[in-house]
């Protein structure tokens, strides 16, 4: 069980490091785009397979996020990844980064839902 906790913590740190690498101007645009998708999915309250579905609900998080981090890692320059990973480790101790990432993702989803609601209201209202 302790091994799973360490792996989950490492994945969380790598996901935040990926967010930091996304923000680095030395990261190529295609790596930034892919990193944004992976980080958005990791911190998003909306999953491909909902978590309440037995076994499969958590399986997507256990497979897709690590696979996405691994693929993004291949696109990011090694020096950028090393710096981002070190900074993520330092900031994870403070507990600050995950809260801000979660706030940004939730705010984005709320804006998307509001936009969909406005479009539906205008479409169905006519």
N, C-alpha and C positions, 0 to 999 in steps of 0.2 A: 504494500500500500504506500509506503514511504517513497518508493521508486516512482509511482504514478504522480505523487504530489510534486516531486522534483521535476518530472517531465512537464507537468502542467505549468509550473512556475517558469521553466525554461522557455516553453512555448509562448507564454504571456510576455516574457522579456523580449523574445525574438520578434513577436508581433509589434511590440512598441518600437524596437530597433528598426523594423521595417518602415514604420511610420516616420521615424527620424530620417531614415535614408531617403524616403519619398520627398521630404522637405529640403534635402541637400541639393544645391544647384548642380553639383557634379554628377548627379544621377541622370542617365539618359531618359528622354521623355517616355519611351516605351516601357522602361522599368518603373517609372513614376506612375504611369497609368495602371500597370499590373499591380504594383504595390498598393495603390489606392483601393483597388478592387478587393484585394486580399484583406487589408486592414478594415475596410468597410464591412466586409462580410464577417470578419472575426468579432468585431464589436457591435454588430448589428443585432437588434432584438428579433429581426426577421431571418429565419433560416430557410434553406432549400427544402429540408425535411423538418417539420416542426418537432421540437424536443419532446412533446407528449407522445409521439409515436414510439412504442417500445423498441429498444435497441437501435433501430435505424435513426431515430431522432438525434442521438448523440454521436452516432457513427459518422455522420457528415462532418461534424465539428472535429472529430478525431482523425479524419482522413483529409478532408478538403483544406483545412487551415494549414496543417503542417506541409502538405504537398504544395500549397500556394506559396508558403514562406520559402520552401526549398527551390521552387522555380524562380521566384523573384530574386533569391540570393545569387543565382547564376547570371542574372542580368545586371546586378549592381556591382560597380567597381569594388575590388577587395578593400582598398583603403577606406572608402566610404562606409562599407559594411563594418569594418573593424572599429571605426570611430563611433558609428551609430550604436553598435552593440555595447561598447564601453559606456557611452553616455546613458543608454537605457538601463544598464545595471546600476549606475550611480543614482539615476532618478527613480528607479523602482524602490529603492530604499526609502525615499521620502513619501512614496504612495501617491504622489501628485499626478503622474502622467495618465494612468488608466482612467481616472475620473474625468479628466479633460477630454480624452479620446471618446469616452462613452457619451459625454454631453454633446460633443460635435456630431456623433453618429445619430443619436436620438433626435437632435434638433433637425438634422437633414431629413430623417424619416418623417418627422412632423410636417416639415415644409412640403415634402412630396405628397403626403396625405392631404394637406390643405389644397395643394394644386389640383389633385385628382378630384377632390370634393367640389372645387370651383368649376372645373370643367364639366363634371357630371351635372351640377346644378344648372349651369348655363345650357347644356345640351338637353336635359330633360325638362327644363323650364319653358322651352320654346314650343 
